[in-house]
Amino acid sequence: MNNFEQFVSTTSESHLPAQPSTIARYIAHLFDQGKASATIATTLTAISFYHKLFRFIDPMSHFFIKNGSFSQYIKNFSVISH
């Protein structure tokens, strides 16, 4: 969770509760760093766990994240951020 907290600290957003758009940008960030899909999946599981632990709505349950609809978003974000 620390890496996610560090990532979010560079924005004006909150890590708990996190918005699905924040999660999508974080996925793009991990992808750009060359992280393996298993590492990204483990990271998302941890973020989900902390949201459930503190009784926040789990951003992983959002349609945008759950169904992989963020793939186009990641492509667009990666182009914009470079």
C-alpha positions in Angstrom: 0.0 0.0 0.0 3.0 2.3 0.6 3.7 2.7 -3.1 0.1 3.6 -3.8 0.2 6.1 -1.0 3.3 7.6 -2.5 1.8 7.8 -5.9 -1.4 9.5 -4.6 0.6 11.9 -2.5 1.8 13.5 -5.8 -1.8 14.3 -6.6 -4.5 16.2 -4.9 -6.5 12.9 -4.4 -7.0 10.6 -1.5 -5.7 7.0 -1.2 -8.5 6.1 1.2 -11.1 6.1 -0.2 -9.6 6.0 -3.7 -11.6 6.9 -6.8 -11.7 4.4 -9.7 -10.0 7.0 -11.9 -7.1 7.2 -9.4 -6.8 3.4 -9.5 -6.8 3.5 -13.3 -4.0 6.1 -13.3 -2.1 4.0 -10.8 -2.4 0.9 -13.0 -1.1 3.0 -15.9 1.8 4.1 -13.7 2.7 0.5 -12.8 2.3 -0.5 -16.4 4.6 2.3 -17.5 7.2 1.1 -15.0 7.1 -2.4 -16.6 5.5 -4.2 -13.6 4.3 -7.7 -14.3 0.6 -8.3 -14.5 0.8 -10.5 -11.4 2.4 -7.7 -9.5 -0.3 -5.3 -10.6 -3.0 -7.8 -9.6 -1.4 -8.3 -6.1 -1.2 -4.6 -5.6 -4.9 -4.1 -6.6 -5.8 -6.9 -4.2 -4.0 -5.1 -1.4 -5.8 -1.8 -2.2 -9.1 -3.6 -2.2 -8.3 -5.2 1.1 -7.6 -1.9 2.8 -10.8 -0.3 1.5 -12.8 -3.2 2.8 -10.9 -3.2 6.1 -11.8 0.5 6.7 -15.3 0.0 5.4 -14.9 2.1 2.3 -16.5 1.3 -1.0 -14.0 -0.9 -2.9 -12.9 0.9 -6.0 -12.1 -2.5 -7.6 -15.8 -3.2 -7.7 -16.4 -0.3 -10.1 -17.4 -1.4 -13.6 -14.6 0.7 -15.1 -11.9 -1.3 -13.2 -13.6 -4.7 -12.8 -14.2 -5.2 -16.5 -10.9 -3.8 -17.7 -12.6 -0.9 -19.3 -9.6 1.2 -18.3 -7.4 -0.2 -21.0 -8.2 2.6 -23.4 -7.8 5.1 -20.5 -4.4 3.7 -19.8 -3.3 4.1 -23.4 -4.5 7.7 -23.5 -3.0 8.5 -20.1 0.4 6.9 -21.1 0.5 9.0 -24.2 -0.5 12.2 -22.3 2.0 11.7 -19.4 5.0 11.2 -21.6 
